[in-house]
Amino acid sequence: MHISEILSALGIKETNSGTSTGTQWLSTTGTEFCSYTPVDGSVLAKVTMTDAAGYQAVVGQANAAFAEWRMWPAPKRGEVVRQIGEALRKNKDALGRLVSYEMGKSLQEGWGEVQEMIDIADFAVGLSRQLYGLTIHSERPMHRMYEQWHPLGIVGIISAFNFPVAVWSWNSFIAWVCGDVCIWKPSEKTPLTALACFNIVSDILKANNVPEGVNCLVSGGREVGEMLTNDVRVPLISATGSTRMGKAIAAVVGQRLGKSLLELGGNNAIIISKEADLNMALIGCVFGAVGTAGQRCTTTRRIIIHESVYDTFKEKLVAAYQQLVIGNPLDEKSHVGPLIDKDAVAAYLHSIEAVKAEGGNELVAGGVLEGAGYESGCYVKPCIFEVQNSFKIVQHETFAPILYIMKYAKLEEAIAMQNDVPQGLSSAIFTLNMREAETFLSHKGSDCGIANVNIGTSGAEIGGAFGGEKETGGGRESGSDSWKAYMRRQTNTLNWGDSLPLAQGIKFTV
Ligand code: NAD
């Protein structure tokens, strides 16, 4: 399927409005920006940025929609999400291909991302009948206490380039069944996949008479994101991106005492024990390190290897890296596609210089690929360095396929190294020893939001709560009880007796 067919199948034109209230595209006076594909560097299409007037129109519509949408029974809202899941099933091929083209991840991963949207839709449908609150026994006679969960209002979703569509669905599908309305600001690096999602969803919204404004889109860079974060009418900002962005957003939203749900950078490690199944571990490490060209928040960036298997595992890693095919992500033979843009390539090269300057030992050399098939200038070689965990550059998340390996003697030391970084997203241990596995998962084990045994750091399922600690931001999205972040809790006490006893036995008479 040629890219022009994919774009037209998904309703993308040469120049597109980037501002929508769900079924209507607004024309704004904002400047145009281009979507470049890192696959070959060409321009896919142009998008008009949301300007201040367009933003005000969107928020006004979203507010009006909320007044109506919150009164729909949650299972009816779930029914709309169910139909959206069906529409995504029908469009999985085209949308997955566009994700690959625009973002540069492999076709398998592009389809996988759309599958994740379908999975979260299914989850949200079930959830729409399970927004449970607790009942509590009152200390007063003939009193009933309970909790209920109410929708929050407008949820502002700011997303990163590397999961250009799934993160929107994690947030909006759950927020919608909770009764919220959403305004999405996708990454300025991947605007077209967002437009495609809106085109796929719009017929479903129309057919179900969903109030205009439940699903809104604003497009552009940081400035457009800041319109959302500064806006007191937006009670929750759910932001996915770098720690730098998260700190800026937390300060702005915190200043107005809004809520923020932050999903930020990771610096994920795998511990390889002397009792690991090394062949299994190898697949987990290599997929984790080079998948999505090292541009997943859960990418494996560090491997901490027991000294007794260090040389053997190192050799296996180096041999595996020599087999990697780097090339067009739409070609199923490629293991590694391009980085998102030239800035990302510059950051990759800078980190390689930095690790060398700190004394890192190069095991597999990096570099930028040139020549036929690599014209975009965004294809780089995955590389490996032997390092110390304390190196400044190792403490930092470089969003590229640079893998750091290090040695340990005792499990406690390995866990301390794994935890000794500012970020706390994903972690893993490969071991067949139950005591080691349980130690890693215990209170004295990994300090990350995600801790796996005999599975790599990347590739989470939607059923669990996803997110991390420390500089990863503390947010939880997707499954489990993450829905609570999209609602406000109300405690209700109801007196069905004929007197007014006060709590704590306080006497008051008039
Ligand atoms: P980025 O921080 O450059 O941008 C993310 C989004 O934030 C974009 O939409 C951008 O326009 C917006 N933005 C940036 N500064 C802003 C500000 N001050 N106010 C409002 N909006 C602002 O990140 P990126 O390069 O697109 O993505 C890569 C980063 O995202 C990595 O650090 C990665 O680990 C992280 N990430 C984390 C998760 C997670 O779940 N923890 C998932 C995906 C990506």
Boltz pocket constraint, residues with backbone or C-beta under 6 A from the ligand:
constraints:
  - pocket:
      binder: B
      contacts: [[A, 158], [A, 159], [A, 160], [A, 161], [A, 162], [A, 163], [A, 185], [A, 186], [A, 187], [A, 188], [A, 220], [A, 221], [A, 222], [A, 224], [A, 225], [A, 226], [A, 229], [A, 240], [A, 241], [A, 242], [A, 243], [A, 244], [A, 245], [A, 246], [A, 248], [A, 249], [A, 262], [A, 263], [A, 264], [A, 265], [A, 266], [A, 296], [A, 297], [A, 298], [A, 397], [A, 399], [A, 425], [A, 467], [A, 468], [A, 472]]
      max_distance: 6.0
